[in-house]
Structure formats: C-alpha cells, structure tokens
C-alpha cells in the first residue's frame, strides 16, 4: 500500500512538473524572446525557423531520445520519461490556446519564467522522471563509458557542451538578444534544479552498512552493472557489519534504492561527489 501511494505521488509530481514547464515555455519565455534549453530548445528553434507547430516539433525531436531511454536505461525510467514528455507536449498545445500576458520587463519575466521552469523540472526529476532528451543522451553516454572503463563519470560536461551548441544556434539563427535571454533562463532554471535535487548531473556516492554485503553487492552488479568497495565495520549496537561504497548517477538512484529496500536491514547514506581522482 505504501509503495502504491509513493508511486501515485511520483506520477502526480511528473504530471504537475511537466505542466509547469510547458506553461513557462509557452506563456512566459517564448513571448519574451527566450527559449528553453536542451532538446526542447532545439524544438523551439525548429518551430521558429520552419513555422511548424511547436508541440509537433517537440514530439518529433523528443521521440528518438525517449526510445533510446526506454531501450537502454530501462522500462521504469523509459515509461516515466515518455509520460512526462507526453504531458509536456499536450501542455504546450493547451497553453498556446489560453491567453496570458505578463505585463513586466523582459528581464524580470525571463527570470520568473526560468524559476517556474526549474521548479517544474525539479519536480519531475525528484519523481524519477525526465522530459529532456539531452539528459537522456548524457545518461546513456555516461553509462556506456562507465561500462567500458569501470569508472564513474559526471554528466555535467556533456550537458554544458550540449546546451552551448543550442545557444550558439540561437545566436546564429535567431538573434543575439534571444541567445542572452535564453542563457539567463538556463542559469536561473539550473540554479533552482540544483537547489532541489542536489546537483542531479553530478556523481552520487551510496554508502550502505549491512550484514549481507555479498548478496547486496551481487544484486547491484547484476541490475546496475556497478561494482562496490566492501569494508569491515562495527556498530555499537549492531556489532560486526560490512560497509559498501558504490558510485551511481542520479537516474540510477531509484533502482539502487529499490535494490537496497529489498535487501532489508541496511542503513544507507547518499552524498554528492564533485570529482573522483585516480
């Protein structure tokens, strides 16, 4: 029953977050000469240059990334990403038909719109979803690199490079003001996201204290293809234990939590890692 309630709140969070994001883009950002970032930004550029319907452009550009996410990152993540993107697309179509005007300066409107966008995306990420193809792309690249090298990599640099290309395209294909306003959206939105998700693009260190170290480590390796460092530890009450340390990315955390919950009797902490030096 508890898991069903938690799942229901997760779906509700993704839905509300996607609607907030679509409202911000259609009603505040685009009317004030700014665009979203990531693949949503590519869709907006395509719509502006071609004159095609925005929601159609979003659906077409999101589709291949969502398919890759479903096939490579797993059914649970893929289904939630598809749902979030579908609600976002419908929201774009819906809010385009609703008259809304924010009578304020462009700068203040863009800051406000970026904050709403960041709040919506934070809600989606915290609910285990995703609506931006750039995050799916970065996640897949990081996973492939980790599988080949056995090392953990952050998505930060990939996301920065992806969005730098988007803003360069805005600068060259639309105009300088749109590029600067859009960059402001990115700064505000990511600041809000980092505040509520503890820098989702960074590496996460999971520290697990348990008595069933081997069984848990085997399950983590089987389901996530991640290895663990195992150390002896001692608790004043629990006595002899084992401490496992494992590194994952933000999108792998829900699966990691599921594995730990099924093991039972484990004490776990999660922290953000800026860099791993070898």
MOGIKA-V855501 format. One record per backbone hydrogen bond with DSSP energy under -0.5 kcal/mol. CO is the residue of the C=O (numbers start at 0). NH is the residue of the N-H. If there is no record, write none. Layout:
co = [CO	CO]
nh = [NH	NH]
This chain:
co = [0	1	2	3	4	5	6	7	8	9	10	11	12	13	14	15	16	17	18	19	20	21	22	22	23	23	24	27	28	28	29	36	36	37	38	39	40	41	42	43	44	45	46	52	53	54	55	56	57	58	59	60	61	62	63	64	65	66	67	67	68	73	74	75	76	77	78	79	80	81	82	83	84	85	86	87	88	89	90	91	92	93	94	96	100	101	104	105	106	107	108	109	110	111	112	113	114	115	116	117	118	119	120	121	122	123	124	130	131	131	132	133	134	135	136	137	138	139	140	141	142	143	144	145	154	155	156	157	158	159	160	161	162	163	164	165	166	167	168	169	169	174	175	176	177	178	179	180	181	182	183	184	185	186	187	188	189	190	191	192	193	193	198	199	200	200	202	203	203	204	204	205	205	206	207	207	208	209	210	211	212	213	214	215	216	217	218	219	219	220	227	228	230	232	234	238	240	241	241	242	243	244	245	247	248	248	249	251	252	253	254	255	256	257	258	259	265	266	268	270	272	274]
nh = [4	5	6	7	8	9	10	11	12	13	14	15	16	17	18	19	20	21	22	23	24	25	26	27	27	28	29	31	31	33	32	39	40	41	42	43	44	45	46	47	48	49	50	56	57	58	59	60	61	62	63	64	65	66	67	68	69	70	71	72	72	77	78	79	80	81	82	83	84	85	86	87	88	89	90	91	92	93	94	95	96	96	97	98	102	103	108	109	110	111	112	113	114	115	116	117	118	119	120	121	122	123	124	125	126	128	127	132	134	135	136	137	138	139	140	141	142	143	144	145	146	147	148	149	158	159	160	161	162	163	164	165	166	167	168	169	170	171	172	173	174	178	179	180	181	182	183	184	185	186	187	188	189	190	191	192	193	194	195	196	197	198	201	249	154	155	272	205	247	206	270	207	245	268	209	243	266	241	212	215	216	217	218	219	220	221	222	223	225	224	229	244	242	240	238	234	232	209	243	230	207	228	205	203	251	252	252	255	256	257	258	259	260	261	262	263	267	208	206	204	202	276]
